[in-house]
Amino acid sequence: MRVFQDGQGRHWVATVRRRPGNDYKGRYYFFLSPRGAEDAEGVALIDIRWNSERSAERALETISDVELRRRLRSGVGRQRPAQAIGA
């Protein structure tokens, strides 16, 4: 788990989540949520995937805050059209 700030100074929590299912390839991915709302809806970055939780956690530990902010902007931008049409 990593806490970082977005461009507006809001705090976000980056964690690793696991997709359900039997296919282990790319099962783990980053998930970003507003701090204090980790159980609420957030931004799933399913385009960044790992086969093991250990690899995903190691990547999360080493990724820069700048890269996390960039990924957050990208993920939020991709979600907005889907949310607008009620998906």
C-alpha positions, 0 to 999 in steps of 0.5 A, a space after each residue: 500500500 502506498 499513499 500519495 497526493 494527486 495534482 490538487 493535493 488530495 491523498 490517494 491510496 495505491 494498493 494491489 488487488 487480485 482478479 477472481 478466476 482460475 487464470 493466474 496470468 495477469 491476476 494482480 493489478 493496481 487499484 487507486 482509491 481516495 484516502 479514507 474510502 479504500 472500500 469504496 469505488 476507485 480506479 482499477 488500473 487493469 492495464 498494469 498486471 502481474 502474475 504474482 502478488 509479490 511482483 506487484 507489491 515490489 512494483 508498487 514499492 518502487 514506482 514514483 509518485 509522479 508515475 502514480 499521479 500520471 496513472 491516476 489521471 489516465 485511469 480517471 480519464 478513461 472512466 469518465 465516459 463510462 460513468 457518464 452513460 451509466 456503465 
